[in-house]
Amino acid sequence: MTAIEEMLNRNKTAAEYHASGLTPMPSKKLAIVMCMDARIDAHLAFRLNPGEIHLMRNAGGIISDDVIRSLAISQHALGTREVMIVHHTDCGLARLKEDEFRAELAKFAGYRPTWSIQAFLDPHDSVRESLRRVRDSPFLHHTDAVRGFIFDVETGLLEEVFVDEHPTGQVAAGADSASAAH
């Protein structure tokens, strides 16, 4: 049996527990953007119930143009007011070398992709960049309620990351008291 066939079989029993009658507007008015890593079960990590949030996942939890598109729809059409960005420890995207991977794809497809892999070395820096991209987007109107985190794949706990931190973890001068309390 293929993995898809197994999913079809599982769906038959899961449908018995399907929550119908929900609105597409998330009750928590929250959108979470996170990595697609199979080790992270977002519903378990946040003890989610159906209909509570919009969940957007991609490689690295990167704020790509498509994520901005989804967040804009989530905010403007479906009422979300907060954004939570979640990257994680031991991310495979941190091990990819942008140029090498693009060359590998070019060899496979016959040409390089037009999109960037957006590989990174430090997940803290990646979260800070993602926070900046959301906060700087002209398409999003709730950019003040955006927070970033690193999910530890070993413990399941979150560490908050602040834009105003230096790479050493020191809080920059002028950072707000919430950041300084970290």
N, C-alpha and C positions, 0 to 999 in steps of 0.2 A: 504494500500500500504506500502511495506517495504521501508526502507531508500535506499536500492540498487535500487529498482524499481523507486523511485523518482529520483535518480541520472541518471538512464537510460533515463527517460523522459526529464530531464534537458539537457542531452547531445544532444538530437535531436535538440533542439533550439540553443544550444551553438555551435554546429558544423557549423551553418551558419556563425559564426564569426571567425572560425578557421583560423589561419595564416599559410598558406601552403608555401612551398618553402624555409623554413628556414634551415640553416645549424645546425648540432648538436654542433658546436663550438660557445660558447656564445660570443656575440659581445662586451660585457664589459670585457671579460677575467677574470671574477670574479666567485668564488664559495662561496656560503653562506651556513653555517651549522647552523641550529637552531632547537629549540624545536618544537615538533609536536602539542603543545597546540592549541586547536581549537579557542582560543580567538585571536590568532595572524594570521592575513592575510598578509603573506609576500608580495604578489603582491600589496596590498594597502599600507602597511607600507613603501615600497621603491618605490612605483609608477612604478612598473616593466612593461615592454613591453615584449611580447613573444620573445624568442631568446636571451635575454640579459645576463642571468646568469645561472649557475647550482645551483639548490636549493636542499639541502640535509637536511632531517628532521628526527629526532628520539626523543625518550623520553629524555628530558633534553638538547638536542643539544650537547650531549656528543661526544667527539672524540674517538669513539670505533675503533677496528681494521677494521670493515666494512666501517666506514667513511674514514679511511686512504686509504683503497682500492679504494673507490670512488674518493677521492681527487687525488690519483695517476693517475687514468684513466683520470680524468678531466684535470690534468696538462700535463701529458706526451702524451696523445693521442688527447686531444681536446683543448689544448692551453690556459688554464686559468693560470693567473699569480698572482692573489691576492686571499686571503682567508679571509672571514669575519665570525667570530664566534659570534652567538647571543643567549644568554641565557635570562631569563626574571624574573621579580619580581613575587612573589606568585606562584612559580613552584611546581607542585604536587610531583615531584621527591624529593624535599627538605623535604616533609612530610613523605616519605617512610623510614622505618627502614629496612636496608639491610637484617639483619638476620631474622627478622620477616617475611618479604615478601618472602625470599627464602624458609623459612619453610612452608609458606602458599602454595607456588608453589609445594613444595615436597609433601605436603599432597594431593594436587590436582592431580599431575602427577605420584606420586609414587617414585619420586627421585628429588634431587635438580638440578637446571640448572647448566650447566658448565660455564655459563657466569655470570658476575657480574651485579648487578642492577646499580651500580655506583651512588647511592643516595648521596646527599650532603646537608649540612646545609646552607652554604653561597654561593649565586650565584657568588659573586665576586671571591671567592676562586676557584669555579668550572670553571669559565672563565679562570683564570690564569693557572689552570692545563690543560685545553684544549689548550690554547696557547702554553704551553710547549710541549705537545704531538705532535702538528703539527710541531713546530720548531725543535724538536728533531728527527723527523721521517727520517730515511735514504731513504725512498721511495719518498720523495717530494723534488723537487729542487727549489721551490719558497717559501722558509720558512722565508724570510726577509720581505715579504709583507703580513703579517698575523696580523690582529687586532681583538680585542675582545670587546664585548659590552653587556650591560644589557638593555633589552627592558622593559620599564615600561608599564605594561598592563593597567594602568589607564589613562596615558597621551599619550601613543603611541610614546614617545620620547626615544632616545638612550642615554646611559651613557657609555663612553669609559672606559675600564678597562685595566690597564697596568700591565705587569708581575712584574715590579720592585717596585710595591707598597707594603707596609706592610699592614696587615689586618686592621689597623686603618685608612688607606687611605693616610698615609704619604708616600711621594716618597722616595725610598731608596737612599742612598748616591751613587753618580756615575750614577744615571739615566740620560737618555738623556734629552735635553732641551724640546723636544716635550712632554715627560712625565711630566716634572716638570711644564710645562705651564698649565697642567690640573688642 
